[in-house]
Structure formats: C-alpha cells, structure tokens
Amino acid sequence: MKKLNHFARAIVILLLLFFPSCRNQIKVSDQKFQIVSEIGNNTESPFYLSFVNYPEDKNKLPIGIFDSGTGGLTVLNTIYQMDQYNNGSKNIGTDGLLDFNSEGKADFLRELVIKDVRFLLGKDYYNSPSDHKAQTDKQEVKAIVIACNTATAYGLETVQKAIEDWGIDVRVIGIVDAGSKAVLQAMENPSSKIIGVLASEGACSSQAYPNSIVENYRKIFGDENVAVVQQAGIGLAGAIDGDLNYIDPNASNPRDAKSYQGPDIGHLSYPLDLSLWEAYNFEVKDLLTSYDDEGQLIHAQLNSVTNYIRYMVTHMMENIKTDFTDKALSRVILGCTHYPYFEAQIREHFLYLKSLNEEYDQLIDADIQFVDPSEALAMELYEFIKSNDLWGDSKNEDSQFYISVPNPLLAENTINEKGEFPYDYKYGRTLNSNLQYVKVVPFSDEWIKETIQSRMKSNIPYTHKMIYQN
C-alpha cells in the first residue's frame, strides 16, 4: 500500500473541498434550501462564494473534515494513523450539529451542513469572533469527510446535490455506510446475531444505520433478515463535550428543566426507571439527587459521562429483552464519533450487565465486538485518493484546525454569560436565514474546556500534538 504521507494534510473545522467547473449562473433545483443558491449567486450574502477560480491542481490541497464537536478528531486520528497519512487537514467544531431530533429541525441541520461545506470550499475565516473583516488566506480542500453520523444521515445527499448545482466535481464521504459495511465483515451465523447501533438521537431517528445495514447485509447474505437494535445516547455527546445543558461540574443539586436537558426521574421523554437501578449501576457521586418529605427519591440527574453511558447501554439491553429472546448482541457500532473516546467504559457496562443476571447473560455475546466506523471511512478515503491519483507532498504538521463560535457582532444573536447559545435559542433557529450566527476562528484553548483537552491528549495523543504544534 502506498504510504499516505502523500495524502492526509487536513483542514479540520470538523469540514471539505470542491472543484469548480463552470462560470455560468448556478442552477438550484431544490428551493427548500435557499442557502445553496445564496452561496452560488448572491454577492451580498455573507455566505457567497465564487467557484470561478477554484484551484485546478487538487493534489496540493488538503482534506477537509467537519463534525459537531471534538468527536470528529477521533476520525482524523484514524486517518492519521492509517499507514501514517501525511497531507494535512482542516477541522471545525460546527454550529450545533448535535441531536436535531425534534419536529422540523432536520432541514435546519441540513442547512448547517451546507454552511460548513461552504467554509471548507472557501478561503475566509476570522482571527477572532469580534473581528469585522475576515482573513482570506485559508486553503481550499480536495475532498470532504463528514465526520459526524447525524450530519451524514441527514445531510450527505443534500450536500451532494448542492455540489451538483454548484457545478463542482468533488467527492464527499460520509461515515454511516462505511460503518455499516464494517460491522458485517466476517460475520458468522448471522441469523443468531443482533447488531447494535449506539448513536445520537438524531442519527437514530433518521434510520440511516438500519437502512444501510440491511442494504449491505442483503448484498452478502441475500434476503435473510438481520436483527438491528438502535439506542440513542441521550445527552452523551453533549456530556463528552462538556455541554452545560447535560453536565455541570459545579452543580451540587438538581437543576431546573431549563438548565438541564438530560434524563431524570419523571422526565417525560427520558425517564430514569427506578426498577433498573441495579442495572444502571450509576456512580452515585455523579448523580444530582433530591428527596421528598417522605424520603422518596424524586430527582436523579446524570452529571458524568460514565453515568450517561450506563443509562444508554442499559436501555439498549432493555429494548433487546423486549424485541428478541433467541439471539445475542454480537456487534455494536459506535455510531457517534464521540463514543470511541469511551469504548472501554461502554464495553465495561455491557460486561457488567452480562454478569448481573442470566437474562442479560444470554442476550450478550461473550465475545461482543465494537466497531469504530472511522477505520472503514479512512480506507474509503484512501482508495479514493489512490484511484484518482490525488497524492500530495505536504506533512501532517501542515494541518489547520478551526472551530465555530457564536458571533457577538450579530444583534439578533442570543449569547449567554458563558459565551454560548442557550439551548432554546440554539435549537429554535429557523431555516433560510442569511444571518451569520457563528464565526469560524482558529482552534484555541479559549473555546475548549480543560477536561476535554486532557482527554484528547490521553486518547488521541498524535492528533493532539498536531493541533498544538501549530
């Protein structure tokens, strides 16, 4: 295999690249997303981008990668490690691509994905969110990796159609299909197996993984049925990224419903089931609890990543108990790019449940395997670069990293005292607004909590080095 040291320099906003092929007015067939036409045609828009002078020599360009937060860095880490890629990348943590699961938000998510792609295709960024004038010396990119399962599930086809409308010939690679193919490799006795998918609520709602698994399964095993069980990691990605809506290290008592969005006793959507208390096996020190006058527990809010993991895994097994009795959970897709950081803790709770009682024991394979889709995605990216002879000559050290942050100069924005979008505002914005809600700035410690920096240094040391040596 040719060394990837001619391939992987990246621009990481957790974003990607496109190649212009025409100078004509861009035609947009789907008017639902006005942003597509706005990017290509409206010179007054802050998102306008001319594709006329896009570089024709794509070999020298980096790869673009984007995700909703630090989870995409696990994908970049895999790309770097795969036969030592060395071509650079650009990565941005984007504008709220988290759990877009509520009514009407799927299209807003797609719009955000389009805007992220537009950043990767362009040359502009800001040194600071308070800057009025953008810098214009960022490189464009030669391939795009959507390193977010939710964004892939909802946005991949929309982005591909936008690229067609813009007249660009560029490959965009999503992570879902790669993961679906990987989980089926070398599977034996599939009729007795269950495939699990742990993902964000938005990714689960899209049904992207079950649909992709079934499609790829039938190519291998024919029309034989496959058992797939999904479980949403309610609040887990947010907790991993230190989102205060899900986890607050300074809290000592239960928070109100406006401040806390995670599971709780009596929660209408995400209740804690007291009958499962032994199965949850929560770390009590990381629960925010309160009792009524009779000493009955009335609140138990999760306040650690470990407790969110245990809630998620336990409810997956409860769903399996309901739907299957003659099969065993054999393979689990880590269907959110944040989850590989905590594969050991996820495995640990499955094995705890297996040891807890006979029913769980029979439903969990003794050799349960966990699949990180980023490995299959990295291989797909490699094959694309190889088949199109897009090798470059840059180094990993030339990678660039960006992050999107709230725009303080936009009067319409609502930004709290912590410099973040409040939950209701973040998820309450609407489609087809030409407002520049965020600005993309170089990655810095100012925007990343110390606990997350420490985890990156421990879990993905090489990628951490690439970020901080710049």
C-alpha positions, 0 to 999 in steps of 0.5 A: 500500500502506498504510504499516505504521507502523500495524502492526509494534510487536513483542514479540520473545522470538523469540514471539505473541498470542491472543484469548480467547473463552470462560470455560468449562473448556478442552477438550484433545483431544490428551493427548500434550501435557499442557502445553496443558491445564496452561496452560488449567486448572491454577492451580498450574502455573507455566505457567497462564494465564487467557484470561478477560480477554484484551484485546478491542481487538487493534489496540493490541497488538503482534506477537509473534515467537519463534525459537531464537536471534538468527536470528529478528531477521533476520525482524523486520528484514524486517518492519521494513523492509517499507514501514517497519512501525511497531507494535512487537514482542516477541522471545525467544531460546527454550529450545533450539529448535535441531536436535531431530533425534534419536529422540523429541525432536520432541514435546519441541520441540513442547512448547517451542513451546507454552511460548513461545506461552504467554509471548507470550499472557501478561503475566509475565516476570522482571527477572532469572533469580534473581528469585522473583516475576515482573513482570506488566506485559508486553503481550499480542500480536495475532498470532504469527510463528514465526520459526524453520523447525524450530519451524514444521515441527514445531510450527505445527499443534500450536500451532494446535490448542492455540489451538483448545482454548484457545478463542482466535481468533488467527492464527499464521504460520509461515515454511516455506510462505511460503518455499516459495511464494517460491522458485517465483515466476517460475520458468522451465523448471522441469523443468531446475531443482533447488531447494535447501533449506539448513536445520537438521537438524531442519527437514530431517528433518521434510520440511516444505520438500519437502512444501510445495514440491511442494504449491505447485509442483503448484498452478502447474505441475500434476503435473510433478515438481520436483527438491528437494535438502535439506542440513542445516547441521550445527552452523551455527546453533549456530556463528552463535550462538556455541554452545560445543558447535560453536565455541570461540574459545579452543580451540587443539586438538581437543576431546573428543566431549563438548565438541564436537558438530560434524563431524570426521574419523571422526565417525560421523554427520558425517564430514569426507571427506578426498577433498573437501578441495579442495572444502571449501576450509576456512580452515585457521586455523579448523580444530582439527587433530591428527596421528598418529605417522605424520603422518596427519591424524586430527582436523579440527574446524570452529571458524568459521562460514565453515568450517561453511558450506563443509562444508554447501554442499559436501555439498549439491553432493555429494548433487546429483552423486549424485541428478541429472546433467541439471539445475542448482541454480537456487534455494536457500532459506535455510531457517534464519533464521540463514543470511541473516546469511551469504548472501554467504559461502554464495553465495561457496562455491557460486561457488567450487565452480562454478569448481573443476571442470566437474562442479560447473560444470554442476550450478550455475546461473550465475545461482543465486538465494537466497531469504530466506523472511522477505520472503514471511512479512512480506507474509503478515503484512501482508495479514493485518493489512490484511484484518482491519483490525488497524492500530495507532498505536504506533512501532517504538521501542515494541518489547520484546525478551526472551530465555530463560535457564536458571533457577538457582532450579530444583534439578533444573536442570543449569547449567554454569560458563558459565551454560548447559545442557550439551548432554546435559542440554539435549537429554535433557529429557523431555516433560510436565514442569511444571518451569520450566527457563528464565526469560524476562528482558529482552534484555541484553548479559549473555546475548549474546556480543560477536561476535554483537552486532557482527554484528547491528549490521553486518547488521541495523543498524535492528533493532539500534538498536531493541533498544538504544534501549530 
